Amino acid sequence: MNYPLIAQQTQITEKQVRNTIQLFEEGATLPFISRYRKEATGGLDEVQIGAIKEAWQKQQEVEKRREAILKSIEDQGKLTPELKKQINGVYSLVELEDIYLPYKQKRKTRASIAIERGLEPLAQLMFGGRETDPAARAKAFLTDQVPAVDDALQGARDIIAEWINENQDARSRIRNLFQRGGVVTAKVKKKKEEEGVKYRDYFEFSEPLSRIPSHRLLAIRRGEEEGVLSVDISPDEDQSLEALDRLFVRGSSANKDQLELAVSDSYKRLLKPSIETEFANISKEKADVAAIQVFTENLRQLLLASPLGQKNVLAIDPGYRTGCKVVVLDSQGNLLSDQVIYPFDKAAEAGQTVSALIQKWKVEAVAVGNGTAGRETEDFVRKLLVGLGKTEEVGLYMVSEQGASIYSASDVAREEFPDKDVTVRGSVSIGRRLMDPLAELVKIDPKSIGVGQYQHDVDQTALKNALDVVVESCVNSVGVNLNTASKHLLRYVSGLGPALAQNIVDFRAKNGNFKSRQQLLKVPRLGAKAFEQAAGFLRIENGVNPLDNSAVHPERYDLVEKMAKDVGATVKDLVQKGELRKQVRPEKYISDSVGLPTLKDILSELEKPSRDPRAAVKKFEFDSSVRKPEDLKVGMVLPGIVTNITAFGAFVDVGVKQDGLVHVSQMADKFIRDPNEVVKLQQIVSVKVTEVDLARKRIALSMKL
């Protein structure tokens, strides 16, 4: 493993890189390393540890490819000590493939046909610049298959063109020209103007490859895949040919003429398409990375959205024709009741039903889905609460329905509520999202949640891996109640996964609630390594040991007990009394395995055990004067909620069933590179309406008030 290279790529010291990779090789997870192995990593955060893991995995791919290339060349009997040394001396896939190109098994090419016809010696003479009169020399190579001088010269040029294409120096120079001066060009295909009207911004388009933003590149690529646009990536052709001429054109005037023809053919037919494909893939990969970063940041913010907490909740999935589906959930999210009401046809009856449910089940909050009829249902509930005199006692919240329909029709929902229809399941999901967004949203494919940009155009494997990392990070940063968590939440706990999560739920159902973390070792197939990785992220309320409801890892319980003993107290006293914690001098407990970072973490956790890092939920109301896009007028200033963030701006819901866009240029009076500098998902903002285009269904907003 090339630790210095990874250190250079990540800008992290070699010692930190080596220690972190060793932990991964031992089976440790990213959240565990970040939280409980700060001494080994030198205090690296999740982002830095993730960067090391990514570089390490890429290097493993290079090593795997290197082995395959060495074996292939050796099997051909062409692996010399010098070539082996050259292959072992490079650490990028591009360089490896360049070296391997001449040895790669090819289909029949123009060059291979020319070689079969005996024209390689002529090509060698011309390529070396030693031939003064190629046409005269070509006469010696005429055969039945090569009947004319022009045929011989053409065959020789075909061979030379392939040699130029396989030359590492040539490929490197053209690659540099692509990197420095490559331009992305897009044009509309004939008779596709009407069909591809949504891509009209790219009908006559060009932009330097080095500067094109990810969302624009992904849009162009989508237009290309749909057959609307033709796309090209090229550096300046004259510059490229000149660079190759300097490398290969030599000898007499006649020989130079032949070599110039070979160079031009090689560039246009072989080199440019090959390097263009390479750069198309590289640029697509970079665009994917940027788009995935947008998606993952949005997902992180959504998963860590403010929870209401454990309260009895009445949730409503609004609807006009089919009525509103109403459910009541207890503080643990269990379904207590489900009804259908018709507040727009039978208001009095609907009011009586909801009032009775609120009274019977001591409802503490009402969650209303923000879809069709959401605003009207919210008005209905608000008037009802005023009539009951419960506007202070019962909170009213609008909740995003994005993805609720996906959940309600999923295997997960069918397993939870086999005897309920999709409408009831959807209402349950809305209520649970208010109580704990993280616990509910982990049940839904993140791509269905409706945040991000071009998520269906990016590499789906890379997207899934990145989103899984985010979900895992969020779940472990918040912590999980071992006795109430679903298997869908438990699967993301460090070291567990789907099988162990199911085993924990089965064990809990059979044996009752866990009394201590140590009981986890009795769960089938949950061994010492899984326990080490998972235990610190699992919480047990009112357990035997107060530390079981904290982020203090069981491996440090003895240390905390020693701290308590040294100040003449119990662990429980240490948790409850700040004056006792102040007496603890962390420097006293430093050892070979425990340093100051871990000790400070322990004391911080003792101060606020099981603290939820998420902010408290806030109430929000839309402007009552606007209900639909037609109600909007330019100049209006409205409250709104940020629903999605992209590289080019943020989408804001102002309560008209259609989100408006605040372009990044309209977010502040200063230059903003990344919208996340200004807004976060679910943030409450004030926006000004700057344009309403009803025909194109576009609303433009500004935060420059």
C-alpha positions in Angstrom: 0.0 0.0 0.0 1.4 3.4 -1.0 0.7 5.4 2.1 2.8 8.4 1.0 0.7 8.8 -2.1 -2.6 8.6 -0.2 -1.1 11.2 2.3 -0.3 13.5 -0.6 -3.7 13.1 -2.2 -5.6 13.8 1.0 -3.2 16.3 2.5 -3.1 14.2 5.7 0.0 13.0 7.4 1.3 9.5 6.5 1.1 8.3 10.1 -2.6 9.3 10.3 -3.3 7.6 6.9 -1.5 4.4 8.0 -3.3 4.2 11.3 -6.7 4.9 9.7 -6.3 2.3 7.0 -5.2 -0.2 9.6 -8.4 0.4 11.5 -10.4 -0.2 8.3 -8.5 -3.4 7.6 -9.4 -4.5 11.2 -13.1 -4.1 10.4 -13.8 -0.7 12.0 -16.5 1.5 10.5 -16.1 5.2 9.7 -18.4 6.5 12.5 -16.6 4.3 15.0 -13.1 5.5 14.0 -14.2 9.1 14.0 -15.9 8.9 17.4 -13.8 6.4 19.4 -10.3 6.3 17.8 -9.2 9.9 17.9 -5.8 9.1 19.3 -5.1 6.7 16.5 -6.2 9.1 13.8 -4.9 12.3 15.3 -8.5 13.7 15.7 -9.5 13.3 12.0 -13.2 14.1 11.3 -15.6 12.0 9.3 -14.9 13.9 6.0 -11.1 13.4 6.3 -11.5 9.7 7.3 -13.9 9.3 4.3 -11.3 10.8 2.0 -8.7 8.3 3.2 -11.1 5.4 2.7 -11.9 6.6 -0.8 -8.2 7.0 -1.8 -7.4 3.6 -0.3 -10.2 1.9 -2.2 -9.1 3.6 -5.5 -5.5 2.4 -4.9 -6.8 -1.1 -4.4 -8.5 -0.8 -7.8 -5.2 0.2 -9.3 -3.4 -2.7 -7.7 -6.0 -5.1 -9.0 -5.7 -3.8 -12.5 -1.9 -3.8 -12.3 -2.0 -7.5 -11.5 -4.3 -8.2 -14.4 -2.2 -6.3 -16.8 1.1 -8.0 -15.7 -0.6 -11.4 -16.0 -1.9 -10.6 -19.5 1.5 -9.4 -20.8 3.3 -12.3 -19.2 0.8 -14.8 -20.8 1.8 -13.2 -24.2 5.5 -13.8 -23.4 6.3 -10.1 -23.7 6.9 -9.1 -20.0 10.5 -7.9 -19.8 12.1 -6.9 -16.4 12.2 -3.3 -17.7 8.5 -3.3 -18.6 7.6 -4.9 -15.3 9.5 -2.2 -13.4 7.7 0.5 -15.5 4.3 -1.0 -14.7 5.1 -1.3 -11.0 6.2 2.3 -10.9 2.9 4.0 -11.8 -0.1 4.6 -9.5 -2.9 5.8 -11.8 -5.2 3.8 -14.0 -4.7 6.2 -16.9 -0.9 5.6 -16.9 -1.4 1.8 -16.5 -3.8 1.7 -19.5 -1.4 3.8 -21.6 1.5 1.3 -21.0 -0.8 -1.6 -21.6 -2.4 -0.2 -24.9 0.2 -1.8 -27.3 -0.3 -5.2 -25.6 -4.1 -5.1 -25.4 -5.8 -7.7 -27.5 -7.5 -5.8 -30.4 -10.1 -6.6 -32.9 -8.9 -6.5 -36.5 -7.8 -2.9 -37.4 -6.5 -1.2 -40.5 -3.0 -1.4 -39.0 -3.2 -5.1 -38.3 -4.4 -5.8 -41.8 -1.5 -3.7 -43.2 1.0 -5.7 -41.0 -0.5 -9.0 -42.3 0.2 -7.7 -45.8 3.9 -7.2 -45.1 3.9 -3.4 -44.8 5.5 -3.0 -41.3 9.1 -2.7 -42.6 8.0 0.2 -44.9 6.2 1.8 -42.0 9.4 1.4 -39.8 11.6 3.1 -42.4 9.1 6.0 -42.8 8.5 6.4 -39.1 12.2 6.5 -38.3 12.7 9.3 -40.9 15.2 7.2 -42.7 13.4 7.0 -46.0 14.1 9.8 -48.6 11.7 8.6 -51.2 8.8 6.6 -49.7 6.9 6.2 -53.0 10.0 4.6 -54.7 10.6 2.4 -51.7 6.9 1.3 -51.7 7.3 -0.4 -55.1 9.2 -3.2 -53.3 6.1 -4.0 -51.3 3.6 -4.4 -54.0 1.7 -7.8 -54.1 -1.7 -9.1 -55.1 -3.1 -7.7 -51.9 -1.2 -4.4 -52.3 -1.5 -3.7 -56.0 -0.5 0.0 -56.1 2.1 2.4 -54.5 -0.7 4.4 -53.0 -2.1 1.3 -51.3 1.3 0.5 -49.9 1.8 4.1 -48.6 -1.7 4.0 -47.1 -1.1 0.8 -45.3 2.2 2.1 -43.9 0.4 5.2 -42.7 -2.3 3.1 -41.0 0.5 1.3 -39.1 2.2 4.5 -38.1 -1.2 6.1 -37.1 -1.7 3.2 -34.6 1.9 3.5 -33.3 1.3 7.3 -32.7 -2.0 6.4 -30.9 -0.2 4.0 -28.6 2.7 6.3 -27.9 2.6 7.4 -24.2 4.2 10.8 -24.9 1.7 11.6 -27.7 -1.3 10.6 -25.5 0.1 12.7 -22.6 0.5 15.8 -24.8 -3.0 15.5 -26.3 -4.4 14.8 -22.8 -2.7 18.0 -21.5 -4.3 20.0 -24.4 -7.7 18.6 -23.5 -7.1 19.5 -19.9 -6.0 23.1 -20.6 -8.1 24.0 -23.6 -10.9 21.4 -24.1 -14.2 23.0 -25.1 -17.6 21.3 -24.6 -19.8 22.0 -27.7 -23.5 21.1 -28.0 -25.8 21.5 -31.0 -29.4 20.4 -31.6 -29.8 17.6 -34.0 -31.9 18.1 -37.2 -35.6 18.1 -36.7 -35.3 17.8 -32.9 -35.9 21.4 -32.1 -39.6 21.0 -31.1 -39.1 17.7 -29.3 -36.1 19.0 -27.3 -37.4 22.4 -26.5 -36.5 22.0 -22.8 -32.8 21.9 -24.0 -33.0 25.0 -26.1 -30.4 26.7 -24.0 -27.9 24.2 -25.5 -29.0 24.2 -29.1 -25.9 26.3 -30.0 -23.6 26.1 -26.9 -19.9 26.0 -26.1 -18.0 26.4 -22.8 -14.5 25.5 -21.6 -14.5 22.0 -20.1 -12.5 23.3 -17.1 -15.2 25.8 -16.2 -18.5 24.2 -17.0 -20.6 23.6 -13.8 -21.8 20.1 -13.0 -25.6 20.8 -13.4 -25.0 22.2 -16.9 -22.8 19.2 -18.0 -25.4 16.7 -16.7 -28.2 18.5 -18.5 -26.2 18.4 -21.8 -25.4 14.7 -21.3 -29.1 14.0 -20.7 -30.0 15.9 -23.9 -27.4 13.8 -25.7 -28.8 10.5 -24.3 -32.3 11.5 -25.3 -31.1 12.0 -28.9 -31.8 15.8 -28.9 -28.2 17.1 -28.8 -24.9 16.2 -30.4 -22.0 16.8 -28.0 -18.3 17.2 -28.7 -15.3 17.8 -26.4 -12.2 19.0 -28.3 -9.1 21.2 -27.8 -7.9 23.4 -30.7 -7.2 21.0 -33.6 -4.3 23.0 -35.1 -2.6 23.0 -31.8 -3.0 19.3 -31.4 -1.7 18.5 -34.8 1.3 20.8 -34.3 2.2 19.1 -31.0 2.1 15.7 -32.7 4.0 17.0 -35.8 6.9 18.2 -33.5 7.0 14.7 -32.0 6.9 12.5 -35.1 7.4 14.4 -38.4 11.0 14.1 -39.6 13.2 13.1 -42.6 13.0 14.3 -46.2 10.3 16.5 -47.5 8.5 13.5 -49.1 8.8 11.5 -45.9 7.4 14.5 -43.9 4.4 14.7 -46.2 3.6 11.0 -45.5 4.1 11.4 -41.7 1.9 14.5 -41.6 -0.9 12.6 -43.2 -0.4 9.7 -40.7 -0.4 12.2 -37.8 -3.6 13.8 -39.0 -5.3 10.5 -39.5 -4.1 9.2 -36.1 -5.4 12.3 -34.3 -8.8 12.4 -36.0 -9.5 8.7 -36.2 -7.8 7.3 -33.1 -6.3 9.7 -30.6 -9.0 12.4 -30.3 -11.9 9.9 -30.0 -10.0 7.9 -27.4 -9.0 10.9 -25.3 -12.4 12.6 -25.8 -14.0 9.5 -24.4 -11.6 9.6 -21.5 -12.4 13.2 -20.8 -16.1 12.7 -21.3 -15.9 10.0 -18.6 -13.7 12.1 -16.3 -15.9 15.2 -16.7 -19.0 13.1 -16.1 -17.4 11.6 -13.0 -16.6 15.0 -11.7 -20.1 16.2 -12.4 -21.5 13.1 -10.7 -19.3 13.9 -7.6 -20.6 17.5 -7.5 -24.2 16.4 -8.0 -23.9 13.6 -5.4 -22.4 16.1 -2.9 -25.4 18.4 -3.4 -27.7 15.4 -2.8 -25.8 14.1 0.2 -25.7 17.5 1.9 -29.5 17.9 1.3 -30.1 14.4 2.6 -28.0 15.1 5.7 -29.9 18.2 6.5 -33.3 16.5 5.9 -32.4 13.5 8.1 -31.2 15.8 10.9 -34.3 18.0 10.6 -35.8 19.0 13.9 -37.8 16.2 15.7 -40.9 17.0 17.7 -40.1 14.1 20.0 -42.2 11.5 21.8 -45.7 13.0 21.8 -49.2 11.7 20.9 -49.7 12.9 17.3 -52.8 13.1 15.1 -51.7 13.0 11.4 -53.8 13.9 8.4 -53.1 13.0 4.7 -55.3 15.6 3.0 -57.5 15.0 0.0 -60.6 16.5 -1.7 -62.5 13.7 -3.5 -61.5 10.7 -1.4 -61.4 12.5 1.9 -58.7 13.1 4.4 -57.1 10.1 6.1 -56.6 10.7 9.8 -54.5 8.5 12.2 -53.6 8.9 15.8 -50.1 7.7 17.0 -48.9 7.2 20.5 -45.6 8.7 21.7 -43.8 5.6 20.4 -45.3 6.0 16.9 -47.7 3.1 17.3 -51.0 3.3 15.5 -54.0 3.9 17.8 -56.8 4.8 15.4 -57.5 5.5 11.8 -60.5 7.3 10.2 -61.6 9.1 7.0 -63.1 12.6 7.2 -64.6 14.9 4.6 -63.9 18.5 6.0 -64.9 20.1 2.6 -68.2 18.3 2.2 -69.2 17.4 5.8 -67.3 19.9 7.9 -69.4 19.6 11.0 -69.1 15.8 11.1 -65.4 16.0 10.3 -64.9 18.5 13.1 -66.7 16.3 15.6 -64.5 13.3 14.6 -61.2 15.1 15.0 -62.3 16.8 18.2 -63.2 13.5 19.7 -59.9 12.0 18.7 -57.9 14.9 20.2 -59.8 14.6 23.5 -59.8 10.8 23.7 -56.1 10.2 22.9 -54.8 13.4 24.6 -53.3 14.6 21.3 -50.3 17.0 21.7 -49.6 17.8 18.1 -51.3 17.7 14.6 -49.3 16.9 11.5 -50.9 17.9 8.1 -49.4 16.7 4.8 -48.4 19.5 2.5 -49.8 17.9 -0.7 -53.2 18.5 -2.4 -55.7 20.2 -0.1 -52.9 20.7 2.5 -53.5 24.4 3.1 -57.2 24.0 3.3 -56.9 21.1 5.7 -54.5 23.2 7.8 -57.2 26.0 8.0 -59.8 23.5 9.0 -57.6 22.1 11.9 -56.6 25.6 13.0 -60.2 26.8 13.3 -61.0 23.5 15.2 -58.2 24.1 17.7 -59.4 27.7 18.3 -62.9 26.4 19.0 -61.5 23.8 21.4 -59.3 26.4 23.1 -56.2 24.2 22.4 -54.1 26.5 20.1 -51.3 26.7 22.8 -51.7 23.1 24.1 -51.7 21.4 20.7 -49.1 22.3 18.0 -50.1 22.4 14.4 -47.4 21.5 11.8 -47.2 21.2 8.0 -45.1 18.1 7.1 -43.6 17.3 3.7 -45.2 14.3 2.0 -42.3 13.8 -0.4 -41.7 10.0 -0.6 -44.7 9.1 1.7 -46.5 7.4 -1.2 -43.3 5.4 -1.9 -43.2 4.2 1.7 -46.9 3.4 1.8 -46.7 1.0 -1.1 -43.3 -0.5 0.0 -42.6 -3.9 1.4 -41.6 -2.2 4.7 -45.0 -0.6 5.1 -46.8 -3.8 4.2 -44.8 -5.6 6.8 -45.6 -3.0 9.4 -49.3 -2.7 8.6 -50.4 -5.7 6.6 -54.1 -5.1 7.2 -54.1 -1.4 6.4 -54.3 0.3 3.0 -51.8 2.6 1.5 -53.7 5.8 2.6 -53.5 4.8 6.3 -49.8 3.9 5.9 -49.1 7.3 4.2 -50.8 9.2 7.1 -48.7 7.2 9.6 -45.6 8.1 7.8 -46.5 11.8 7.9 -47.1 11.7 11.7 -43.9 9.8 12.4 -41.9 12.2 10.2 -43.0 15.0 12.6 -42.0 13.0 15.7 -38.6 11.8 14.3 -37.7 12.5 10.7 -34.6 10.4 10.9 -36.3 7.3 12.2 -39.0 7.5 9.5 -37.0 8.6 6.5 -34.5 5.7 6.7 -37.3 3.5 5.5 -37.5 5.3 2.2 -35.1 5.1 -0.7 -33.3 8.5 -0.5 -33.8 9.1 -4.2 -37.5 9.2 -3.6 -37.3 11.9 -1.0 -37.1 14.6 -3.7 -34.0 16.5 -2.8 -30.9 17.0 -5.0 -30.3 17.5 -8.7 -30.0 15.1 -11.7 -30.0 12.2 -9.3 -31.2 9.8 -12.0 -28.3 10.9 -14.3 -25.4 10.2 -12.0 -23.6 6.9 -11.4 -26.2 5.0 -9.4 -23.7 2.8 -7.6 -21.7 5.8 -6.5 -24.9 7.6 -5.5 -26.2 4.7 -3.4 -22.8 4.3 -1.6 -22.6 8.0 -0.8 -26.2 8.2 0.4 -25.7 5.1 2.6 -22.6 6.8 4.2 -24.7 9.9 4.9 -27.6 7.9 6.5 -25.1 5.9 8.6 -23.4 9.1 9.7 -26.7 10.7 10.7 -28.0 7.7 12.5 -24.8 7.3 14.5 -24.4 11.0 15.3 -27.9 11.1 16.8 -27.7 7.7 18.5 -30.4 5.0 18.5 -32.8 3.8 21.3 -32.1 0.1 21.5 -35.5 -0.7 22.9 -37.7 1.3 20.5 -35.7 1.4 17.2 -37.0 -0.4 14.1 -34.9 -2.8 12.3 -34.7 -0.2 9.5 -33.0 2.3 11.8 -30.8 -0.3 13.6 -29.4 -1.6 10.3 -27.5 1.7 9.9 -25.9 1.5 13.3 -22.1 1.1 13.1 -21.2 -2.6 12.8 -24.7 -4.0 12.5 -26.4 -4.3 9.1 -29.8 -5.8 8.1 -29.2 -9.3 9.5 -28.0 -8.3 13.0 -30.7 -5.5 13.1 -33.4 -8.2 12.5 -31.7 -10.5 15.2 -31.8 -7.6 17.7 -35.5 -7.0 17.0 -36.3 -10.7 17.3 -34.3 -11.0 20.5 -36.2 -8.0 22.0 -39.6 -9.4 21.0 -38.7 -12.7 22.7 -36.9 -11.5 25.8 -38.3 -8.0 26.5 -36.4 -4.8 26.6 -32.7 -4.7 26.9 -31.5 -3.8 30.5 -27.9 -3.3 29.5 -25.6 -2.9 26.5 -23.8 -6.1 27.6 -27.0 -8.1 26.8 -26.3 -7.4 23.1 -23.7 -10.2 23.3 -26.5 -12.6 23.8 -28.1 -11.7 20.4 -27.5 -14.5 17.9 -24.5 -13.9 15.6 -23.6 -10.6 17.3 -20.0 -11.1 18.3 -17.3 -9.1 20.0 -16.3 -7.1 16.9 -19.9 -6.0 16.1 -20.4 -5.2 19.8 -17.3 -3.0 19.8 -18.5 -1.1 16.7 -22.1 -0.7 17.7 -22.5 -0.4 21.4 -21.5 3.2 21.8 -24.2 4.3 19.4 -27.0 2.4 21.1 -28.9 3.9 24.0 -30.9 2.3 26.8 -33.1 4.6 28.8 -33.5 3.8 32.5 -31.1 0.9 32.3 -29.0 -0.6 35.1 -25.9 1.5 34.2 -26.5 5.2 33.5 -23.6 5.2 31.0 -25.8 2.9 28.8 -27.8 5.9 27.9 -24.8 7.9 26.8 -22.2 8.0 24.0 -19.5 6.7 26.4 -18.3 3.4 25.0 -18.4 0.3 27.2 -14.6 -0.1 26.8 -14.3 3.1 28.9 -16.8 2.3 31.7 -13.9 1.2 34.0 -12.2 4.5 33.4 -15.4 6.5 34.3 -15.9 4.4 37.4 -12.3 5.2 38.4 -13.1 8.9 37.9 -16.2 8.6 40.1 -14.3 6.7 42.8 -11.5 9.3 42.8 -14.0 12.1 43.7 -15.8 9.9 46.2 -19.0 9.4 44.2 -20.9 6.9 42.1 -21.1 7.0 38.3 -24.7 8.1 38.7 -23.6 11.0 40.9 -21.0 12.0 38.4 -23.7 12.2 35.7 -26.1 14.2 37.8 -23.8 16.6 39.6 -21.8 19.2 37.8 -19.7 20.1 40.8 -18.3 16.6 41.0 -17.4 16.6 37.2 -15.5 19.8 37.8 -13.2 18.0 40.3 -12.1 15.5 37.6 -8.7 16.3 36.1 -8.6 14.6 32.7 -4.8 14.8 32.5 -4.6 12.4 35.3 -6.2 9.6 33.2 -4.0 9.8 30.1 -2.5 6.4 29.2 -1.1 4.6 26.1 -4.6 3.9 24.8 -6.5 6.9 26.1 -5.6 10.5 25.3 -7.0 13.9 26.0 -9.4 14.0 23.1 -11.2 10.8 24.3 -11.2 12.1 27.9 -12.7 15.4 26.9 -15.4 13.5 24.9 -16.2 11.4 28.0 -16.6 14.4 30.3 -18.7 16.3 27.7 -21.0 13.3 27.4 -21.3 12.9 31.2 -22.5 16.5 31.2 -25.4 15.9 28.8 -25.8 12.2 28.3 -28.0 11.1 25.4 -28.3 14.7 24.2 -30.0 14.9 20.8 -27.8 17.1 18.5 -30.8 18.2 16.4 -32.5 21.6 16.9 -36.0 21.9 18.4 -38.9 22.0 15.9 -40.3 25.4 15.0 -43.9 26.3 14.1 -44.4 27.9 10.7 -47.4 29.5 8.8 -47.7 30.4 5.2 -49.2 33.8 4.2 -52.9 33.3 4.2 -53.5 35.6 1.2 -51.8 33.2 -1.3 -53.0 29.7 -2.2 -52.1 29.2 -5.8 -49.6 30.6 -8.3 -52.2 33.0 -9.7 -52.4 34.7 -6.3 -48.7 35.8 -6.6 -47.8 39.3 -7.6 -44.3 40.6 -8.4 -43.0 42.5 -5.4 -44.8 40.4 -2.7 -42.7 39.5 0.3 -43.7 36.1 1.7 -42.5 33.6 4.3 -41.4 30.2 2.9 -39.6 27.0 3.6 -36.5 25.8 1.7 -37.4 22.4 0.1 -34.4 21.7 -2.1 -30.9 23.0 -2.6 -29.0 22.7 -5.9 -25.7 24.0 -7.2 -27.6 26.9 -8.9 -29.9 28.0 -6.1 -32.6 26.9 -3.7 -36.3 26.0 -4.1 -38.7 27.6 -1.7 -42.3 26.6 -0.9 -44.4 29.7 -0.3 -47.7 27.8 0.0 -48.9 27.8 -3.6 -48.4 24.1 -4.4 -45.4 25.0 -6.6 -41.9 25.8 -5.4 -40.2 28.9 -6.5 -36.5 29.2 -7.3 -34.1 31.6 -5.6 -31.2 31.7 -8.0 -27.8 31.7 -6.3 -27.3 35.3 -7.6 -30.4 36.3 -5.6 -29.4 34.9 -2.3 -27.4 37.7 -0.9 -25.8 41.1 -1.7 -22.4 39.5 -2.0 -21.1 36.8 -4.3 -22.2 33.3 -3.3 -20.5 30.2 -4.6 -22.5 27.6 -2.8 -26.1 28.1 -1.8 -25.4 26.1 1.4 -23.4 29.2 2.6 -26.8 31.0 3.0 -29.6 28.4 3.4 -30.3 25.0 4.8 -33.0 22.5 4.0 -36.3 23.2 5.9 -35.0 26.7 6.9 -37.7 29.3 7.2 -36.9 32.3 5.0 -38.5 35.5 3.7 -38.5 35.9 -0.1 -39.7 38.5 -2.6 -41.6 37.4 -5.8 -39.6 38.7 -8.8 -41.4 36.8 -11.7 -44.4 34.5 -12.2 -44.5 32.6 -15.5 -47.7 30.6 -15.3 -47.3 29.2 -18.8 -43.9 27.6 -18.0 -44.9 27.0 -14.4 -41.9 29.0 -13.1 -41.8 31.2 -10.0 -38.7 33.4 -9.5 -37.9 34.6 -6.0 -35.2 36.7 -4.3 -33.8 36.8 -0.8 -32.5 40.3 -1.5 -35.2 42.1 0.4 
